Amino acid sequence: MMLPSTAHDALLTLASSGEHGESARHESLSPYLTGGGALVALFLLLWITTRFNRDR
C-alpha cells in the first residue's frame, strides 16, 4: 500500500530537516545508562510475571 503523496512529502521533509545532520546525538543521553535502565525494567517485569505464575 502506497502512502499518499502529501504524507510522503511531509515525511521526507521531516526526515531531511535535522539541524545537525544525520549523525547528531543527544549529548545528555548515555547509551549505557539507557540500555541498563531498560534491562533493569525488563528484569523487573520478568520477576513480577514469574511471581504471578507460580502454579505453572
PDB file of N, CA, C and O in Angstrom:
ATOM      1  N   MET A   1       0.848  -1.178   0.000  1.00  0.00           N
ATOM      2  CA  MET A   1       0.000   0.000   0.000  1.00  0.00           C
ATOM      3  C   MET A   1       0.894   1.241   0.000  1.00  0.00           C
ATOM      4  O   MET A   1       1.784   1.383   0.839  1.00  0.00           O
ATOM      5  N   MET A   2       0.644   2.119  -0.939  1.00  0.00           N
ATOM      6  CA  MET A   2       1.461   3.315  -1.076  1.00  0.00           C
ATOM      7  C   MET A   2       0.898   4.453  -0.244  1.00  0.00           C
ATOM      8  O   MET A   2      -0.317   4.618  -0.133  1.00  0.00           O
ATOM      9  N   LEU A   3       1.789   5.230   0.334  1.00  0.00           N
ATOM     10  CA  LEU A   3       1.361   6.409   1.072  1.00  0.00           C
ATOM     11  C   LEU A   3       0.887   7.469   0.088  1.00  0.00           C
ATOM     12  O   LEU A   3       1.434   7.584  -1.008  1.00  0.00           O
ATOM     13  N   PRO A   4      -0.111   8.235   0.463  1.00  0.00           N
ATOM     14  CA  PRO A   4      -0.486   9.362  -0.401  1.00  0.00           C
ATOM     15  C   PRO A   4       0.698  10.312  -0.558  1.00  0.00           C
ATOM     16  O   PRO A   4       1.560  10.389   0.318  1.00  0.00           O
ATOM     17  N   SER A   5       0.736  11.025  -1.662  1.00  0.00           N
ATOM     18  CA  SER A   5       1.911  11.851  -1.962  1.00  0.00           C
ATOM     19  C   SER A   5       2.113  12.966  -0.936  1.00  0.00           C
ATOM     20  O   SER A   5       3.257  13.326  -0.657  1.00  0.00           O
ATOM     21  N   THR A   6       1.048  13.521  -0.370  1.00  0.00           N
ATOM     22  CA  THR A   6       1.230  14.582   0.627  1.00  0.00           C
ATOM     23  C   THR A   6       1.865  14.032   1.899  1.00  0.00           C
ATOM     24  O   THR A   6       2.728  14.681   2.491  1.00  0.00           O
ATOM     25  N   ALA A   7       1.450  12.850   2.322  1.00  0.00           N
ATOM     26  CA  ALA A   7       2.057  12.245   3.510  1.00  0.00           C
ATOM     27  C   ALA A   7       3.509  11.876   3.226  1.00  0.00           C
ATOM     28  O   ALA A   7       4.376  12.048   4.083  1.00  0.00           O
ATOM     29  N   HIS A   8       3.771  11.373   2.037  1.00  0.00           N
ATOM     30  CA  HIS A   8       5.131  11.008   1.660  1.00  0.00           C
ATOM     31  C   HIS A   8       6.020  12.239   1.639  1.00  0.00           C
ATOM     32  O   HIS A   8       7.145  12.193   2.139  1.00  0.00           O
ATOM     33  N   ASP A   9       5.540  13.338   1.071  1.00  0.00           N
ATOM     34  CA  ASP A   9       6.325  14.574   1.037  1.00  0.00           C
ATOM     35  C   ASP A   9       6.581  15.106   2.438  1.00  0.00           C
ATOM     36  O   ASP A   9       7.677  15.586   2.729  1.00  0.00           O
ATOM     37  N   ALA A  10       5.579  15.025   3.310  1.00  0.00           N
ATOM     38  CA  ALA A  10       5.740  15.503   4.678  1.00  0.00           C
ATOM     39  C   ALA A  10       6.781  14.670   5.425  1.00  0.00           C
ATOM     40  O   ALA A  10       7.600  15.215   6.165  1.00  0.00           O
ATOM     41  N   LEU A  11       6.749  13.364   5.236  1.00  0.00           N
ATOM     42  CA  LEU A  11       7.731  12.503   5.895  1.00  0.00           C
ATOM     43  C   LEU A  11       9.136  12.757   5.375  1.00  0.00           C
ATOM     44  O   LEU A  11      10.091  12.740   6.152  1.00  0.00           O
ATOM     45  N   LEU A  12       9.277  12.989   4.099  1.00  0.00           N
ATOM     46  CA  LEU A  12      10.600  13.301   3.547  1.00  0.00           C
ATOM     47  C   LEU A  12      11.116  14.625   4.076  1.00  0.00           C
ATOM     48  O   LEU A  12      12.307  14.757   4.359  1.00  0.00           O
ATOM     49  N   THR A  13      10.237  15.609   4.214  1.00  0.00           N
ATOM     50  CA  THR A  13      10.643  16.902   4.750  1.00  0.00           C
ATOM     51  C   THR A  13      11.078  16.779   6.196  1.00  0.00           C
ATOM     52  O   THR A  13      12.088  17.362   6.592  1.00  0.00           O
ATOM     53  N   LEU A  14      10.325  16.021   6.995  1.00  0.00           N
ATOM     54  CA  LEU A  14      10.693  15.835   8.393  1.00  0.00           C
ATOM     55  C   LEU A  14      12.001  15.064   8.526  1.00  0.00           C
ATOM     56  O   LEU A  14      12.814  15.370   9.398  1.00  0.00           O
ATOM     57  N   ALA A  15      12.206  14.086   7.685  1.00  0.00           N
ATOM     58  CA  ALA A  15      13.415  13.267   7.772  1.00  0.00           C
ATOM     59  C   ALA A  15      14.660  14.047   7.372  1.00  0.00           C
ATOM     60  O   ALA A  15      15.744  13.787   7.894  1.00  0.00           O
ATOM     61  N   SER A  16      14.524  14.981   6.473  1.00  0.00           N
ATOM     62  CA  SER A  16      15.693  15.696   5.980  1.00  0.00           C
ATOM     63  C   SER A  16      15.897  17.044   6.654  1.00  0.00           C
ATOM     64  O   SER A  16      16.826  17.761   6.282  1.00  0.00           O
ATOM     65  N   SER A  17      15.072  17.425   7.631  1.00  0.00           N
ATOM     66  CA  SER A  17      15.178  18.759   8.211  1.00  0.00           C
ATOM     67  C   SER A  17      15.959  18.784   9.512  1.00  0.00           C
ATOM     68  O   SER A  17      15.822  19.732  10.284  1.00  0.00           O
ATOM     69  N   GLY A  18      16.769  17.778   9.778  1.00  0.00           N
ATOM     70  CA  GLY A  18      17.568  17.776  11.002  1.00  0.00           C
ATOM     71  C   GLY A  18      18.609  18.881  10.984  1.00  0.00           C
ATOM     72  O   GLY A  18      19.285  19.064   9.971  1.00  0.00           O
ATOM     73  N   GLU A  19      18.757  19.628  12.081  1.00  0.00           N
ATOM     74  CA  GLU A  19      19.697  20.735  12.126  1.00  0.00           C
ATOM     75  C   GLU A  19      21.142  20.270  12.106  1.00  0.00           C
ATOM     76  O   GLU A  19      21.991  20.911  11.487  1.00  0.00           O
ATOM     77  N   HIS A  20      21.429  19.168  12.772  1.00  0.00           N
ATOM     78  CA  HIS A  20      22.803  18.763  12.975  1.00  0.00           C
ATOM     79  C   HIS A  20      23.251  17.663  12.025  1.00  0.00           C
ATOM     80  O   HIS A  20      24.373  17.171  12.141  1.00  0.00           O
ATOM     81  N   GLY A  21      22.438  17.288  11.135  1.00  0.00           N
ATOM     82  CA  GLY A  21      22.823  16.256  10.194  1.00  0.00           C
ATOM     83  C   GLY A  21      22.374  14.889  10.648  1.00  0.00           C
ATOM     84  O   GLY A  21      21.631  14.741  11.619  1.00  0.00           O
ATOM     85  N   GLU A  22      22.841  13.904   9.927  1.00  0.00           N
ATOM     86  CA  GLU A  22      22.376  12.535  10.125  1.00  0.00           C
ATOM     87  C   GLU A  22      22.930  11.891  11.388  1.00  0.00           C
ATOM     88  O   GLU A  22      22.261  11.060  12.003  1.00  0.00           O
ATOM     89  N   SER A  23      24.147  12.266  11.781  1.00  0.00           N
ATOM     90  CA  SER A  23      24.795  11.577  12.892  1.00  0.00           C
ATOM     91  C   SER A  23      24.670  12.332  14.220  1.00  0.00           C
ATOM     92  O   SER A  23      25.450  12.071  15.136  1.00  0.00           O
ATOM     93  N   ALA A  24      23.728  13.247  14.350  1.00  0.00           N
ATOM     94  CA  ALA A  24      23.572  14.006  15.587  1.00  0.00           C
ATOM     95  C   ALA A  24      23.012  13.118  16.690  1.00  0.00           C
ATOM     96  O   ALA A  24      22.111  12.311  16.463  1.00  0.00           O
ATOM     97  N   ARG A  25      23.571  13.285  17.900  1.00  0.00           N
ATOM     98  CA  ARG A  25      23.103  12.532  19.058  1.00  0.00           C
ATOM     99  C   ARG A  25      22.824  13.503  20.178  1.00  0.00           C
ATOM    100  O   ARG A  25      23.476  14.541  20.287  1.00  0.00           O
ATOM    101  N   HIS A  26      21.878  13.177  20.995  1.00  0.00           N
ATOM    102  CA  HIS A  26      21.571  13.995  22.149  1.00  0.00           C
ATOM    103  C   HIS A  26      22.652  13.746  23.190  1.00  0.00           C
ATOM    104  O   HIS A  26      22.825  12.613  23.639  1.00  0.00           O
ATOM    105  N   GLU A  27      23.374  14.777  23.577  1.00  0.00           N
ATOM    106  CA  GLU A  27      24.545  14.604  24.424  1.00  0.00           C
ATOM    107  C   GLU A  27      24.212  14.153  25.841  1.00  0.00           C
ATOM    108  O   GLU A  27      25.045  13.522  26.491  1.00  0.00           O
ATOM    109  N   SER A  28      23.011  14.462  26.335  1.00  0.00           N
ATOM    110  CA  SER A  28      22.703  14.132  27.721  1.00  0.00           C
ATOM    111  C   SER A  28      22.249  12.689  27.910  1.00  0.00           C
ATOM    112  O   SER A  28      22.106  12.241  29.048  1.00  0.00           O
ATOM    113  N   LEU A  29      22.020  11.957  26.834  1.00  0.00           N
ATOM    114  CA  LEU A  29      21.585  10.573  26.946  1.00  0.00           C
ATOM    115  C   LEU A  29      22.766   9.629  26.786  1.00  0.00           C
ATOM    116  O   LEU A  29      23.384   9.562  25.723  1.00  0.00           O
ATOM    117  N   SER A  30      23.071   8.906  27.844  1.00  0.00           N
ATOM    118  CA  SER A  30      24.140   7.926  27.782  1.00  0.00           C
ATOM    119  C   SER A  30      23.555   6.606  27.287  1.00  0.00           C
ATOM    120  O   SER A  30      22.572   6.126  27.852  1.00  0.00           O
ATOM    121  N   PRO A  31      24.131   6.013  26.253  1.00  0.00           N
ATOM    122  CA  PRO A  31      23.593   4.741  25.762  1.00  0.00           C
ATOM    123  C   PRO A  31      23.708   3.625  26.796  1.00  0.00           C
ATOM    124  O   PRO A  31      22.852   2.742  26.843  1.00  0.00           O
ATOM    125  N   TYR A  32      24.748   3.649  27.624  1.00  0.00           N
ATOM    126  CA  TYR A  32      24.905   2.631  28.656  1.00  0.00           C
ATOM    127  C   TYR A  32      23.851   2.785  29.747  1.00  0.00           C
ATOM    128  O   TYR A  32      23.306   1.794  30.233  1.00  0.00           O
ATOM    129  N   LEU A  33      23.566   4.028  30.133  1.00  0.00           N
ATOM    130  CA  LEU A  33      22.549   4.269  31.146  1.00  0.00           C
ATOM    131  C   LEU A  33      21.156   3.910  30.616  1.00  0.00           C
ATOM    132  O   LEU A  33      20.352   3.317  31.334  1.00  0.00           O
ATOM    133  N   THR A  34      20.877   4.266  29.375  1.00  0.00           N
ATOM    134  CA  THR A  34      19.588   3.938  28.774  1.00  0.00           C
ATOM    135  C   THR A  34      19.410   2.425  28.634  1.00  0.00           C
ATOM    136  O   THR A  34      18.353   1.892  28.970  1.00  0.00           O
ATOM    137  N   GLY A  35      20.433   1.738  28.142  1.00  0.00           N
ATOM    138  CA  GLY A  35      20.368   0.286  27.991  1.00  0.00           C
ATOM    139  C   GLY A  35      20.284  -0.419  29.330  1.00  0.00           C
ATOM    140  O   GLY A  35      19.543  -1.391  29.480  1.00  0.00           O
ATOM    141  N   GLY A  36      21.047   0.069  30.310  1.00  0.00           N
ATOM    142  CA  GLY A  36      20.996  -0.525  31.643  1.00  0.00           C
ATOM    143  C   GLY A  36      19.636  -0.333  32.293  1.00  0.00           C
ATOM    144  O   GLY A  36      19.125  -1.242  32.947  1.00  0.00           O
ATOM    145  N   GLY A  37      19.051   0.839  32.119  1.00  0.00           N
ATOM    146  CA  GLY A  37      17.717   1.086  32.666  1.00  0.00           C
ATOM    147  C   GLY A  37      16.668   0.203  32.013  1.00  0.00           C
ATOM    148  O   GLY A  37      15.768  -0.303  32.682  1.00  0.00           O
ATOM    149  N   ALA A  38      16.787   0.021  30.708  1.00  0.00           N
ATOM    150  CA  ALA A  38      15.852  -0.854  30.005  1.00  0.00           C
ATOM    151  C   ALA A  38      16.007  -2.302  30.458  1.00  0.00           C
ATOM    152  O   ALA A  38      15.016  -3.014  30.618  1.00  0.00           O
ATOM    153  N   LEU A  39      17.247  -2.738  30.665  1.00  0.00           N
ATOM    154  CA  LEU A  39      17.498  -4.097  31.120  1.00  0.00           C
ATOM    155  C   LEU A  39      16.930  -4.317  32.521  1.00  0.00           C
ATOM    156  O   LEU A  39      16.320  -5.353  32.787  1.00  0.00           O
ATOM    157  N   VAL A  40      17.124  -3.353  33.413  1.00  0.00           N
ATOM    158  CA  VAL A  40      16.570  -3.457  34.766  1.00  0.00           C
ATOM    159  C   VAL A  40      15.045  -3.501  34.713  1.00  0.00           C
ATOM    160  O   VAL A  40      14.424  -4.284  35.431  1.00  0.00           O
ATOM    161  N   ALA A  41      14.435  -2.665  33.867  1.00  0.00           N
ATOM    162  CA  ALA A  41      12.977  -2.660  33.746  1.00  0.00           C
ATOM    163  C   ALA A  41      12.465  -4.002  33.230  1.00  0.00           C
ATOM    164  O   ALA A  41      11.446  -4.498  33.709  1.00  0.00           O
ATOM    165  N   LEU A  42      13.165  -4.597  32.255  1.00  0.00           N
ATOM    166  CA  LEU A  42      12.738  -5.894  31.738  1.00  0.00           C
ATOM    167  C   LEU A  42      12.897  -7.004  32.769  1.00  0.00           C
ATOM    168  O   LEU A  42      12.041  -7.883  32.874  1.00  0.00           O
ATOM    169  N   PHE A  43      13.998  -6.968  33.536  1.00  0.00           N
ATOM    170  CA  PHE A  43      14.164  -7.953  34.607  1.00  0.00           C
ATOM    171  C   PHE A  43      13.085  -7.796  35.677  1.00  0.00           C
ATOM    172  O   PHE A  43      12.595  -8.789  36.215  1.00  0.00           O
ATOM    173  N   LEU A  44      12.715  -6.559  35.985  1.00  0.00           N
ATOM    174  CA  LEU A  44      11.644  -6.317  36.957  1.00  0.00           C
ATOM    175  C   LEU A  44      10.321  -6.878  36.444  1.00  0.00           C
ATOM    176  O   LEU A  44       9.584  -7.510  37.201  1.00  0.00           O
ATOM    177  N   LEU A  45      10.016  -6.656  35.177  1.00  0.00           N
ATOM    178  CA  LEU A  45       8.786  -7.210  34.599  1.00  0.00           C
ATOM    179  C   LEU A  45       8.827  -8.739  34.571  1.00  0.00           C
ATOM    180  O   LEU A  45       7.805  -9.385  34.802  1.00  0.00           O
ATOM    181  N   LEU A  46       9.985  -9.320  34.293  1.00  0.00           N
ATOM    182  CA  LEU A  46      10.122 -10.768  34.309  1.00  0.00           C
ATOM    183  C   LEU A  46       9.906 -11.320  35.712  1.00  0.00           C
ATOM    184  O   LEU A  46       9.243 -12.343  35.879  1.00  0.00           O
ATOM    185  N   TRP A  47      10.455 -10.657  36.712  1.00  0.00           N
ATOM    186  CA  TRP A  47      10.302 -11.094  38.098  1.00  0.00           C
ATOM    187  C   TRP A  47       8.832 -11.014  38.525  1.00  0.00           C
ATOM    188  O   TRP A  47       8.319 -11.929  39.169  1.00  0.00           O
ATOM    189  N   ILE A  48       8.157  -9.913  38.162  1.00  0.00           N
ATOM    190  CA  ILE A  48       6.732  -9.763  38.501  1.00  0.00           C
ATOM    191  C   ILE A  48       5.912 -10.857  37.834  1.00  0.00           C
ATOM    192  O   ILE A  48       5.030 -11.443  38.461  1.00  0.00           O
ATOM    193  N   THR A  49       6.198 -11.135  36.568  1.00  0.00           N
ATOM    194  CA  THR A  49       5.470 -12.154  35.828  1.00  0.00           C
ATOM    195  C   THR A  49       5.648 -13.533  36.465  1.00  0.00           C
ATOM    196  O   THR A  49       4.692 -14.298  36.589  1.00  0.00           O
ATOM    197  N   THR A  50       6.876 -13.836  36.862  1.00  0.00           N
ATOM    198  CA  THR A  50       7.106 -15.161  37.458  1.00  0.00           C
ATOM    199  C   THR A  50       6.481 -15.276  38.846  1.00  0.00           C
ATOM    200  O   THR A  50       6.144 -16.386  39.260  1.00  0.00           O
ATOM    201  N   ARG A  51       6.315 -14.199  39.566  1.00  0.00           N
ATOM    202  CA  ARG A  51       5.664 -14.233  40.880  1.00  0.00           C
ATOM    203  C   ARG A  51       4.163 -14.528  40.738  1.00  0.00           C
ATOM    204  O   ARG A  51       3.581 -15.214  41.578  1.00  0.00           O
ATOM    205  N   PHE A  52       3.541 -14.007  39.671  1.00  0.00           N
ATOM    206  CA  PHE A  52       2.108 -14.222  39.477  1.00  0.00           C
ATOM    207  C   PHE A  52       1.797 -15.578  38.864  1.00  0.00           C
ATOM    208  O   PHE A  52       0.650 -16.021  38.921  1.00  0.00           O
ATOM    209  N   ASN A  53       2.784 -16.253  38.279  1.00  0.00           N
ATOM    210  CA  ASN A  53       2.563 -17.533  37.620  1.00  0.00           C
ATOM    211  C   ASN A  53       3.237 -18.678  38.375  1.00  0.00           C
ATOM    212  O   ASN A  53       3.868 -19.531  37.750  1.00  0.00           O
ATOM    213  N   ARG A  54       3.122 -18.714  39.668  1.00  0.00           N
ATOM    214  CA  ARG A  54       3.780 -19.746  40.468  1.00  0.00           C
ATOM    215  C   ARG A  54       3.225 -21.144  40.185  1.00  0.00           C
ATOM    216  O   ARG A  54       3.952 -22.131  40.298  1.00  0.00           O
ATOM    217  N   ASP A  55       1.941 -21.237  39.817  1.00  0.00           N
ATOM    218  CA  ASP A  55       1.312 -22.542  39.658  1.00  0.00           C
ATOM    219  C   ASP A  55       1.629 -23.195  38.303  1.00  0.00           C
ATOM    220  O   ASP A  55       1.197 -24.326  38.081  1.00  0.00           O
ATOM    221  N   ARG A  56       2.327 -22.573  37.431  1.00  0.00           N
ATOM    222  CA  ARG A  56       2.603 -23.132  36.109  1.00  0.00           C
ATOM    223  C   ARG A  56       3.966 -23.733  36.016  1.00  0.00           C
ATOM    224  O   ARG A  56       4.345 -24.245  34.962  1.00  0.00           O
TER     225      ARG A  56
END
